[in-house]
Amino acid sequence: MHTLLIGEGPRANHWLNTLTACPQIVLAGRVTSALASGPVTSFDSIASAFKAVKLEFAVCAGAIAASQVVEVLETGVPVLVADAEGYY
């Protein structure tokens, strides 16, 4: 399942490790404000990620905004929102 990770900080980094360890998941990229080089492709926006990769699922974790969740939902892709209180 081609998955996009959206978010920054320790919670998002935890999800990065979790998603890359899951054999059923292909981590197609990560949306962050600070583009980084490495094994996971970084995107500066959700729109640029969806233009570059066919995505099937998204995880919003860490420092995220409600508008980011809405933007993903408007694509029709299922999204898991993980915050300090739990998962939605």
C-alpha positions as a Markdown table, in Angstrom:
| # | Residue | x | y | z |
|---|---|---|---|---|
| 1 | Met | 0.0 | 0.0 | 0.0 |
| 2 | His | 1.6 | 3.3 | -1.2 |
| 3 | Thr | 1.4 | 5.6 | 1.8 |
| 4 | Leu | 2.2 | 9.2 | 2.5 |
| 5 | Leu | 3.4 | 10.5 | 5.9 |
| 6 | Ile | 2.5 | 14.1 | 6.7 |
| 7 | Gly | 3.9 | 15.8 | 9.7 |
| 8 | Glu | 7.0 | 16.7 | 11.7 |
| 9 | Gly | 8.4 | 16.1 | 15.1 |
| 10 | Pro | 8.8 | 13.1 | 17.4 |
| 11 | Arg | 5.3 | 11.6 | 16.7 |
| 12 | Ala | 5.8 | 11.8 | 13.0 |
| 13 | Asn | 9.3 | 10.3 | 13.3 |
| 14 | His | 7.8 | 7.4 | 15.3 |
| 15 | Trp | 5.3 | 6.8 | 12.4 |
| 16 | Leu | 8.2 | 7.0 | 10.0 |
| 17 | Asn | 9.9 | 4.1 | 11.8 |
| 18 | Thr | 6.6 | 2.2 | 12.1 |
| 19 | Leu | 5.6 | 2.5 | 8.4 |
| 20 | Thr | 9.1 | 1.6 | 7.1 |
| 21 | Ala | 9.1 | -1.5 | 9.3 |
| 22 | Cys | 5.8 | -2.8 | 7.9 |
| 23 | Pro | 6.3 | -5.1 | 4.9 |
| 24 | Gln | 2.8 | -4.3 | 3.5 |
| 25 | Ile | 3.6 | -0.6 | 3.3 |
| 26 | Val | 5.5 | 1.3 | 0.6 |
| 27 | Leu | 6.4 | 4.7 | 2.1 |
| 28 | Ala | 6.0 | 6.8 | -1.0 |
| 29 | Gly | 7.0 | 10.0 | 0.7 |
| 30 | Arg | 6.8 | 12.5 | 3.5 |
| 31 | Val | 5.4 | 16.0 | 3.6 |
| 32 | Thr | 7.5 | 18.3 | 5.8 |
| 33 | Ser | 8.4 | 21.9 | 5.9 |
| 34 | Ala | 12.1 | 21.1 | 5.8 |
| 35 | Leu | 13.0 | 19.0 | 2.8 |
| 36 | Ala | 15.5 | 16.3 | 3.6 |
| 37 | Ser | 17.6 | 13.9 | 1.6 |
| 38 | Gly | 17.5 | 10.2 | 2.5 |
| 39 | Pro | 15.7 | 7.0 | 1.8 |
| 40 | Val | 12.2 | 8.6 | 1.9 |
| 41 | Thr | 11.3 | 11.2 | -0.7 |
| 42 | Ser | 10.4 | 14.5 | 0.8 |
| 43 | Phe | 7.6 | 16.8 | -0.5 |
| 44 | Asp | 7.0 | 20.4 | 0.4 |
| 45 | Ser | 3.2 | 20.0 | -0.1 |
| 46 | Ile | 0.5 | 17.5 | -0.2 |
| 47 | Ala | -0.4 | 18.5 | -3.7 |
| 48 | Ser | 3.1 | 17.9 | -5.0 |
| 49 | Ala | 3.1 | 14.5 | -3.4 |
| 50 | Phe | -0.2 | 13.5 | -5.0 |
| 51 | Lys | 1.1 | 14.7 | -8.4 |
| 52 | Ala | 4.3 | 12.7 | -8.1 |
| 53 | Val | 3.0 | 9.4 | -6.6 |
| 54 | Lys | -0.1 | 7.3 | -6.8 |
| 55 | Leu | -1.1 | 7.1 | -3.1 |
| 56 | Glu | -3.5 | 4.7 | -1.4 |
| 57 | Phe | -3.3 | 5.9 | 2.2 |
| 58 | Ala | -2.0 | 8.8 | 4.3 |
| 59 | Val | -0.9 | 9.2 | 7.9 |
| 60 | Cys | -1.0 | 12.6 | 9.5 |
| 61 | Ala | 1.1 | 12.7 | 12.6 |
| 62 | Gly | 2.9 | 15.2 | 14.7 |
| 63 | Ala | 2.8 | 18.8 | 13.8 |
| 64 | Ile | -0.1 | 19.0 | 11.4 |
| 65 | Ala | -3.0 | 21.3 | 10.6 |
| 66 | Ala | -6.6 | 20.5 | 10.1 |
| 67 | Ser | -6.4 | 21.9 | 6.6 |
| 68 | Gln | -3.8 | 19.2 | 5.8 |
| 69 | Val | -6.2 | 16.5 | 6.9 |
| 70 | Val | -9.0 | 18.1 | 4.8 |
| 71 | Glu | -6.8 | 18.3 | 1.8 |
| 72 | Val | -6.1 | 14.6 | 1.9 |
| 73 | Leu | -9.7 | 13.7 | 2.5 |
| 74 | Glu | -10.7 | 15.7 | -0.5 |
| 75 | Thr | -8.6 | 13.4 | -2.7 |
| 76 | Gly | -10.6 | 10.4 | -1.5 |
| 77 | Val | -7.6 | 8.7 | 0.0 |
| 78 | Pro | -8.2 | 7.2 | 3.5 |
| 79 | Val | -6.2 | 9.1 | 6.2 |
| 80 | Leu | -5.2 | 8.1 | 9.7 |
| 81 | Val | -4.8 | 11.1 | 12.1 |
| 82 | Ala | -2.5 | 10.4 | 15.0 |
| 83 | Asp | -2.2 | 13.0 | 17.7 |
| 84 | Ala | -1.2 | 13.0 | 21.4 |
| 85 | Glu | -4.8 | 11.8 | 22.3 |
| 86 | Gly | -4.9 | 8.8 | 20.0 |
| 87 | Tyr | -5.9 | 7.8 | 16.5 |
| 88 | Tyr | -8.9 | 9.0 | 14.4 |
